[in-house]
């Protein structure tokens, strides 16, 4: 479930305006790393990720498809 959540976040929050961008998955002996092109946006900082915050995906169309398929529950609300 955690892997599914991490991958869904990587795809929904990837900055698709970056040409050649991607979501990457690297499997190491002691960890799994998921990377996504782009930076935090809409004034979000790494510190604010630990506080309740609004989820604003870069591409709401992808988030909507993930929602309709049951991959994510919702977006846009503070946690």
HELIX and SHEET records of a PDB file:
HELIX    1   1 UNK A    2  UNK A   12  1                                  11    
HELIX    2   2 UNK A   47  UNK A   50  5                                   4    
HELIX    3   3 UNK A   60  UNK A   68  1                                   9    
SHEET    1   A 2 UNK A  23  UNK A  27  0                                        
SHEET    2   A 2 UNK A  32  UNK A  36 -1                                        
END                                                                             
